[in-house]
Amino acid sequence: MISAHAHDPDRGVAVEVGPGGVLLDLTLDGRALRPGSDLARTILSLVDTATARADARAAHALGDLGELGLGRSGDAEDTTPTTWRVR
């Protein structure tokens, strides 16, 4: 399984995600729960960092899928029916 980790030891937060940002693990210690720690922002930032790493690993592992006709053409949002979107 392809995944990537990111952590902020000063804030006591660690994440593991799969390609596309699928959250696989979230670890918090006492530092994460301090007042004013801005926990949500820290988690989202770490998820973004780990997602970029996981996506790069997946792209490297899968190679050029375009040659097989399996490459992504367009934005993932283009595959979401308009009736499912928040307005």
Residue frames as a rotation matrix with the C-alpha (Angstrom) as fourth column:
MET 1
0.583 0.812 0.000 0.00
0.812 -0.583 0.000 0.00
0.000 0.000 -1.000 0.00
ILE 2
-0.369 -0.672 0.642 1.31
0.641 -0.684 -0.347 3.43
0.673 0.284 0.683 -0.90
SER 3
0.777 0.560 -0.287 1.23
0.601 -0.525 0.603 5.98
0.187 -0.641 -0.744 1.88
ALA 4
-0.237 -0.840 0.488 3.20
0.380 -0.542 -0.749 8.89
0.894 0.008 0.448 3.31
HIS 5
0.293 0.225 -0.929 3.72
0.956 -0.069 0.285 10.41
0.000 -0.972 -0.235 6.73
ALA 6
-0.176 -0.398 0.901 4.11
0.145 -0.915 -0.376 13.97
0.974 0.065 0.219 7.97
HIS 7
0.376 0.295 -0.878 4.53
0.891 0.144 0.430 15.19
0.254 -0.944 -0.209 11.52
ASP 8
0.204 -0.285 0.937 5.05
-0.212 -0.947 -0.242 18.31
0.956 -0.149 -0.254 13.55
PRO 9
-0.147 -0.317 -0.937 6.96
0.716 0.619 -0.322 17.26
0.682 -0.719 0.136 16.66
ASP 10
-0.958 -0.227 0.177 6.60
0.070 -0.781 -0.621 20.71
0.279 -0.583 0.764 18.23
ARG 11
-0.415 0.885 0.209 2.81
-0.879 -0.450 0.158 20.51
0.234 -0.118 0.965 18.06
GLY 12
-0.688 0.061 0.724 2.44
-0.401 0.799 -0.449 16.79
-0.605 -0.598 -0.525 18.78
VAL 13
0.493 0.864 -0.101 0.62
-0.514 0.196 -0.835 15.87
-0.702 0.464 0.540 15.57
ALA 14
-0.757 -0.653 0.009 1.38
-0.378 0.449 0.810 13.12
-0.533 0.610 -0.587 13.04
VAL 15
0.424 0.891 -0.163 -0.60
-0.655 0.177 -0.734 11.91
-0.625 0.418 0.659 10.03
GLU 16
-0.761 -0.479 0.437 -0.41
0.030 0.647 0.762 9.09
-0.648 0.593 -0.478 7.52
VAL 17
0.255 0.850 -0.461 -2.30
-0.576 -0.250 -0.779 9.41
-0.777 0.464 0.426 4.24
GLY 18
-0.068 -0.171 0.983 -2.73
0.658 0.732 0.174 7.47
-0.750 0.659 0.063 1.05
PRO 19
-0.904 -0.241 0.354 -2.77
0.428 -0.490 0.760 8.90
-0.010 0.838 0.546 -2.47
GLY 20
-0.269 0.824 0.499 -5.44
0.380 -0.385 0.841 11.54
0.885 0.416 -0.210 -2.91
GLY 21
-0.565 -0.055 0.824 -5.34
-0.557 -0.710 -0.430 12.45
0.609 -0.702 0.371 0.77
VAL 22
0.465 0.718 -0.518 -7.10
-0.073 0.614 0.786 9.44
0.882 -0.327 0.338 2.26
LEU 23
-0.004 -0.446 0.895 -6.42
-0.936 -0.314 -0.161 9.76
0.353 -0.838 -0.416 5.99
LEU 24
0.167 -0.038 -0.985 -5.09
-0.020 0.999 -0.042 6.44
0.986 0.027 0.166 7.28
ASP 25
0.140 -0.179 -0.974 -3.85
0.947 0.312 0.078 7.48
0.289 -0.933 0.213 10.71
LEU 26
0.282 -0.046 0.958 -3.91
-0.159 -0.987 0.000 10.53
0.946 -0.153 -0.285 12.96
THR 27
0.094 -0.345 -0.934 -1.81
0.902 0.426 -0.066 10.68
0.420 -0.837 0.351 16.12
LEU 28
0.385 0.066 0.920 -2.16
-0.206 -0.966 0.156 13.45
0.900 -0.250 -0.358 18.71
ASP 29
-0.280 -0.407 -0.869 -0.26
0.815 0.378 -0.440 13.85
0.507 -0.832 0.226 21.94
GLY 30
0.194 0.431 -0.882 -0.76
0.917 -0.399 0.007 16.27
-0.349 -0.810 -0.472 24.82
ARG 31
-0.685 -0.521 -0.509 0.97
0.312 -0.842 0.441 19.14
-0.658 0.143 0.739 23.00
ALA 32
-0.816 0.408 0.409 -1.71
0.400 -0.110 0.910 19.05
0.416 0.906 -0.074 20.30
LEU 33
0.125 0.964 -0.234 -4.40
0.826 0.029 0.563 19.80
0.550 -0.263 -0.793 22.86
ARG 34
-0.597 -0.389 -0.702 -2.82
0.722 -0.643 -0.258 22.93
-0.351 -0.660 0.664 24.34
PRO 35
0.522 0.767 -0.373 -4.97
0.531 -0.634 -0.562 26.06
-0.667 0.095 -0.739 24.20
GLY 36
0.592 -0.214 -0.777 -4.22
-0.510 -0.846 -0.155 28.11
-0.624 0.489 -0.610 21.11
SER 37
-0.272 -0.777 0.567 -2.53
0.001 0.589 0.808 25.23
-0.962 0.220 -0.160 19.31
ASP 38
0.062 0.401 -0.914 -4.65
-0.908 -0.358 -0.218 25.75
-0.414 0.844 0.342 16.15
LEU 39
-0.313 -0.206 0.927 -5.06
-0.194 0.969 0.150 22.00
-0.930 -0.134 -0.343 15.85
ALA 40
0.622 0.644 0.445 -7.23
0.297 0.333 -0.895 21.94
-0.725 0.689 0.016 12.73
ARG 41
0.822 -0.355 -0.445 -4.83
-0.566 -0.591 -0.574 24.09
-0.059 0.724 -0.687 10.73
THR 42
-0.191 -0.936 0.296 -1.88
-0.869 0.302 0.391 21.94
-0.455 -0.183 -0.871 11.79
ILE 43
-0.090 0.233 0.968 -3.66
0.101 0.969 -0.223 18.72
-0.991 0.078 -0.111 10.80
LEU 44
0.859 0.498 0.116 -4.72
0.173 -0.070 -0.982 20.08
-0.481 0.865 -0.146 7.41
SER 45
0.535 -0.745 -0.398 -1.24
-0.840 -0.521 -0.155 21.37
-0.092 0.417 -0.904 6.67
LEU 46
-0.406 -0.698 0.590 0.31
-0.629 0.682 0.374 18.01
-0.663 -0.219 -0.716 7.51
VAL 47
0.252 0.578 0.776 -2.31
0.292 0.719 -0.631 16.17
-0.923 0.386 0.012 5.43
ASP 48
0.929 0.059 -0.365 -1.46
-0.294 -0.479 -0.827 18.43
-0.224 0.876 -0.428 2.46
THR 49
0.070 -0.992 -0.102 2.26
-0.979 -0.088 0.182 17.71
-0.190 0.087 -0.978 2.85
ALA 50
-0.455 -0.224 0.862 1.78
-0.283 0.954 0.099 13.96
-0.844 -0.199 -0.498 3.20
THR 51
0.587 0.743 0.321 -0.71
0.145 0.294 -0.945 13.87
-0.796 0.601 0.065 0.30
ALA 52
0.680 -0.412 -0.607 1.83
-0.730 -0.463 -0.503 15.45
-0.074 0.784 -0.616 -2.04
ARG 53
-0.409 -0.878 0.249 4.36
-0.856 0.463 0.229 12.79
-0.317 -0.120 -0.941 -1.03
ALA 54
-0.243 0.394 0.886 1.87
0.016 0.915 -0.403 9.92
-0.970 -0.083 -0.229 -1.41
ASP 55
0.807 0.563 -0.179 0.68
-0.122 -0.137 -0.983 11.21
-0.578 0.815 -0.041 -4.78
ALA 56
0.299 -0.788 -0.539 4.27
-0.954 -0.251 -0.163 11.45
-0.007 0.563 -0.827 -6.02
ARG 57
-0.590 -0.503 0.632 4.99
-0.557 0.820 0.132 7.90
-0.584 -0.274 -0.764 -4.83
ALA 58
0.191 0.757 0.625 1.86
0.155 0.605 -0.781 6.60
-0.969 0.246 -0.001 -6.56
ALA 59
0.830 0.091 -0.550 2.71
-0.474 -0.403 -0.783 8.39
-0.293 0.911 -0.291 -9.80
HIS 60
-0.156 -0.969 -0.192 6.22
-0.984 0.136 0.115 6.94
-0.085 0.207 -0.975 -9.72
ALA 61
-0.543 -0.030 0.839 4.94
-0.280 0.948 -0.148 3.43
-0.792 -0.315 -0.523 -8.95
LEU 62
0.359 0.824 0.438 2.28
0.240 0.372 -0.896 3.48
-0.902 0.427 -0.064 -11.65
GLY 63
-0.648 -0.673 0.357 4.35
0.544 -0.082 0.835 5.14
-0.533 0.735 0.419 -14.35
ASP 64
-0.815 0.306 -0.492 2.73
-0.513 -0.777 0.366 6.74
-0.270 0.551 0.790 -17.36
LEU 65
-0.431 0.745 0.509 -0.86
0.342 0.657 -0.672 5.48
-0.835 -0.116 -0.538 -17.37
GLY 66
0.144 0.475 -0.868 -1.65
-0.597 -0.658 -0.459 7.73
-0.789 0.585 0.189 -20.32
GLU 67
-0.642 -0.476 -0.602 -0.02
-0.766 0.369 0.526 5.22
-0.028 0.799 -0.601 -22.63
LEU 68
-0.944 0.326 0.052 -2.55
0.320 0.941 -0.108 2.62
-0.084 -0.086 -0.993 -21.47
GLY 69
-0.421 0.823 0.383 -5.49
0.100 -0.377 0.921 4.98
0.902 0.425 0.077 -21.82
LEU 70
0.244 0.491 -0.836 -5.84
0.857 0.295 0.423 5.15
0.454 -0.820 -0.349 -18.04
GLY 71
-0.784 -0.620 -0.040 -4.38
0.576 -0.701 -0.421 8.60
0.233 -0.353 0.906 -17.44
ARG 72
-0.049 0.747 -0.663 -6.42
0.760 -0.403 -0.510 11.22
-0.649 -0.529 -0.547 -15.67
SER 73
-0.637 -0.077 0.767 -7.83
0.645 -0.599 0.475 13.72
0.422 0.797 0.431 -18.11
GLY 74
0.033 0.642 0.766 -9.11
-0.067 -0.763 0.643 16.78
0.997 -0.072 0.018 -16.34
ASP 75
-0.604 -0.182 0.776 -9.92
-0.707 -0.328 -0.627 17.58
0.369 -0.927 0.070 -12.78
ALA 76
-0.928 0.253 -0.275 -11.35
0.340 0.875 -0.343 14.99
0.154 -0.412 -0.898 -10.40
GLU 77
-0.584 0.744 -0.325 -14.23
-0.145 -0.489 -0.860 17.40
-0.799 -0.455 0.394 -9.77
ASP 78
-0.497 0.377 -0.782 -15.30
-0.867 -0.195 0.458 16.81
0.020 0.906 0.424 -13.37
THR 79
-0.743 0.183 -0.643 -16.34
-0.011 0.958 0.286 13.27
0.669 0.220 -0.710 -12.39
THR 80
-0.845 0.453 -0.285 -18.67
0.352 0.068 -0.934 14.42
-0.403 -0.889 -0.217 -9.60
PRO 81
-0.236 0.832 0.501 -22.32
0.876 -0.041 0.480 14.73
0.420 0.553 -0.720 -10.65
THR 82
-0.672 -0.018 0.740 -23.57
-0.050 -0.996 -0.070 18.29
0.739 -0.084 0.669 -10.27
THR 83
0.414 0.906 0.091 -26.43
-0.218 0.002 0.976 17.06
0.884 -0.424 0.198 -8.07
TRP 84
0.506 -0.302 -0.808 -23.86
0.778 0.564 0.277 15.94
0.372 -0.768 0.520 -5.47
ARG 85
-0.486 -0.816 0.313 -22.09
0.629 -0.575 -0.522 19.28
0.606 -0.057 0.793 -5.26
VAL 86
-0.087 0.371 -0.925 -22.64
0.860 -0.441 -0.258 21.79
-0.503 -0.817 -0.280 -2.49
ARG 87
0.006 0.156 0.988 -24.12
0.775 -0.625 0.094 25.00
0.632 0.765 -0.124 -3.82
